[in-house]
Amino acid sequence: MFSALSVFRRPTALSSLLRPPPTRLYAMASIHPRSRSGTPAEPPEKRLRLDADIPVQSQDPPAAVQAPPSASKKQPKQKKNKKNARRVPEPYSHDDILTREVIALLGQEYANAAKASNLDWDAPFEQSQQLELTVSCLSPSTGESLSIATTNDRRWVIVTPLSLPGERIRVRVYRHSQLHSHADLLEVIEPNPTWRDMSLVQCKYFGKCAGCQYQMLSYDKQLDLKRQTVLEAYKNYSSIPPELVPTIQPTIGSPLQYGYRTKLTPHFQRPPFSFQKAQKRGDAPVVEGKPDWLKIGFHEVGTKHVMDIEVSQTPPTPQDRRFISSQECPIATPVINKGLGPVRDNVINNIAKFKNGATLLLRDSIHTRASGASSSNPPTSIAAEDGEHICVTDQKGVVRERVGDMLFEYTAGTFFQNNNSALVPLTSYVREAIFPPTSTDATSHKPTHLVDAYCGSGLFSIMLAPHFERVAGIELSAESIRAAQLNAELNNLPPTKISFMAGDAANIFDTVQDFPRDRTALVIDPPRKGTDERFIDQMLAFGAGTVVYVSCNVHTQARDVGMILKKSAERAGADGKKYVLESLRGLDLFPQTAHVEAIAVLRLA
């Protein structure tokens, strides 16, 4: 149930959400992030939708105003009517999965009826309309809330950030999609006291910055929600019969829940056109200090607008004692936070030289002196130091990390996991999955060879190498392969034991034909889009005894594991051997967010 509010009131400050007044509501956001002017007296006209899935049509002008055909005159091009141009989401993308969750909440029968009546894209609410809703559930994939609004016998889902099941909320609609609309959270009228605890919040920008979703939840609740995400993904996207899906184990927690993130990418937007035009004319005002139009920070919730992370030179007030200094990001490591100030100052001092906005880079690295490595970064790429750690800001700079007893080097602009504290638990769990402590197999049947597909800079290959006779890794990025080879040298692993090659992951199996199949373990750690059918076919033809699939997108993982099990059953030979899904578990690489890493273990049995 809901009610539409006809009066557009300016919501109170975000601090009211974090420290609610004793007699009234939680309130969100001091100004609507999509509104740069005062609150409108009336809702704006409904905008034309550009995200539709029916053909684009164009109409001829009336005959009375049509010009006769002419060989000497070109006919003007007819503009396409974009009103009904609907964009179909890419399968397993964020929008696709959210739409599936919306349909599950409304019911497939109702969704089918709405589509048959051409009402599935016809939102019953205006943009900027305010509603009061009761939250039905959380989206397992995004952490946003889903609420059902009913009007004129129609049901429509409203997607809202930062609200929890059972809460009564006030929202403002800002965008429509298929069977649902997105809305800003304005107030939590009736909070869920069992889940919401605002005293846990560690960042003054929580609720405005899009980086975190779960700071108001206990860590146990966060881990439970992430377990639920894995469960729902395999229930809805794997096509695996329920009896073949093992019980989802509890999510492995991160040793650090704050101060863990070793990489930050703040943004700033280009100078306004008026300033750039004045520069071209030569009469631009001299920029002294930080201009009001310059925002340096992170995206606001639900927008691509950059919010400013201000540098405070004054100590926090007594009521703000639980918050860190306002220029810091509480989930980032200490040296990253030390580097934020100098990086920000550099942008301010040079903003007149920028024609476009940019994404900045800050990465936590071990200093050369501490790591004993030979290569080094120029001083200009180091924004701060903190003990043995430095903050590297050059995309081409060298970053070094220590994981357990191993050292890793890679180029700052390339991929490496962003939570160093969780990498030992992650690699240890993969090792234990390959060599289960309760295994009844004889020692002669334990895996002796490792294949690391999508190996990146060699994290799994190098961390697991001491437990295998031979290791082979493959990665599409030649730069990552060079880093993996260097990392093997840094850790005194000879080429006779570990080797890396650049190429498509499916090609790895051609290079390991001499590996004993039943004593080979395969680790798969693909990008968010998952693996592909060609890789799966090559994998099944090879037949590694154990497969560990690590994924940053549990939905594409569920799809791929379902395909592996189906194809494996179809190919089972006379011996009846096929892959079975032995275990499923999440690992929390990003506390305070809705993200979960998923680990699936398969055995050939």
HUDAMO-V419996 format. One record per backbone hydrogen bond with DSSP energy under -0.5 kcal/mol. CO is the residue of the C=O (numbers start at 1). NH is the residue of the N-H. If there is no record, write none. Layout:
BEGIN
{{CO;NH} {CO;NH}}
END
This chain:
BEGIN
{{1;134} {3;132} {4;6} {5;130} {7;9} {9;11} {13;16} {14;17} {14;18} {15;19} {17;20} {21;24} {26;188} {32;35} {34;36} {49;85} {50;52} {54;86} {57;81} {62;65} {63;66} {80;82} {81;57} {81;84} {82;85} {84;54} {84;86} {85;52} {86;88} {90;93} {93;97} {94;98} {95;99} {96;100} {97;101} {98;102} {99;103} {100;104} {101;105} {102;106} {103;107} {107;111} {108;112} {109;113} {110;114} {111;115} {112;116} {113;117} {114;119} {114;120} {115;118} {119;122} {120;179} {121;123} {126;129} {129;173} {130;5} {131;171} {132;3} {133;169} {134;148} {135;166} {137;146} {138;140} {139;143} {144;139} {145;160} {146;136} {146;137} {147;149} {147;158} {149;156} {151;154} {154;151} {156;149} {157;159} {157;181} {158;147} {158;160} {159;183} {160;145} {164;167} {167;135} {167;169} {168;189} {168;190} {169;133} {170;186} {170;187} {171;131} {172;184} {173;128} {175;182} {177;179} {177;180} {179;157} {180;177} {181;159} {182;174} {182;175} {183;161} {184;172} {184;186} {186;28} {187;170} {187;189} {188;26} {190;168} {191;193} {192;195} {192;196} {197;200} {198;201} {202;324} {203;206} {205;208} {205;209} {208;301} {209;207} {214;217} {216;197} {218;222} {219;223} {220;224} {221;225} {222;226} {223;227} {224;228} {225;229} {226;230} {227;231} {228;232} {229;233} {230;234} {231;235} {232;236} {233;237} {234;238} {241;244} {242;245} {244;246} {249;586} {252;588} {260;420} {261;333} {262;364} {264;362} {266;360} {267;297} {268;358} {272;275} {272;276} {273;277} {274;278} {275;279} {276;280} {277;281} {278;282} {278;283} {278;284} {286;288} {287;289} {289;291} {291;294} {293;295} {295;269} {296;309} {297;267} {298;307} {299;210} {300;303} {305;300} {307;298} {308;310} {310;312} {317;320} {318;321} {320;323} {325;328} {328;330} {329;332} {330;259} {331;260} {331;261} {333;337} {334;338} {335;339} {336;340} {337;341} {338;342} {339;343} {340;344} {341;345} {342;346} {343;347} {344;348} {345;349} {346;350} {347;351} {348;351} {350;353} {351;354} {358;268} {358;360} {362;264} {363;392} {365;390} {367;370} {367;371} {368;372} {378;381} {379;382} {381;383} {381;393} {381;394} {384;391} {386;389} {388;367} {389;386} {390;365} {390;392} {391;383} {391;384} {392;363} {393;395} {394;397} {395;413} {397;412} {399;410} {400;366} {401;403} {401;408} {402;404} {403;406} {406;403} {408;401} {410;399} {411;414} {418;262} {419;422} {420;423} {420;424} {422;426} {423;427} {424;428} {425;429} {426;430} {427;431} {428;432} {429;433} {430;434} {431;435} {433;436} {436;439} {442;445} {443;446} {448;469} {448;470} {449;521} {450;472} {451;453} {451;523} {452;455} {452;474} {453;525} {455;458} {455;459} {458;462} {459;463} {460;464} {461;465} {464;467} {465;468} {470;450} {471;499} {472;452} {473;501} {474;454} {474;455} {475;503} {476;478} {477;481} {478;482} {479;483} {480;484} {481;485} {482;486} {483;487} {484;488} {485;489} {486;490} {487;491} {488;493} {489;492} {492;494} {494;497} {494;498} {497;471} {499;473} {501;475} {504;507} {505;508} {506;509} {507;510} {507;511} {508;511} {508;512} {509;512} {512;515} {516;519} {517;520} {517;545} {519;448} {519;449} {520;545} {520;546} {521;451} {522;548} {523;453} {524;550} {527;530} {532;536} {533;537} {534;538} {535;539} {536;540} {537;541} {538;542} {539;543} {539;544} {545;604} {546;522} {547;549} {547;602} {548;524} {548;550} {549;600} {551;598} {553;557} {554;558} {555;559} {556;560} {557;561} {558;562} {559;563} {560;564} {561;565} {562;566} {563;567} {564;568} {565;569} {566;570} {567;571} {568;572} {569;572} {573;576} {578;605} {580;582} {580;603} {583;601} {584;249} {585;599} {586;252} {587;589} {587;597} {590;593} {592;213} {592;214} {597;587} {598;551} {599;585} {600;549} {601;582} {601;583} {602;547} {603;580} {603;605}}
END
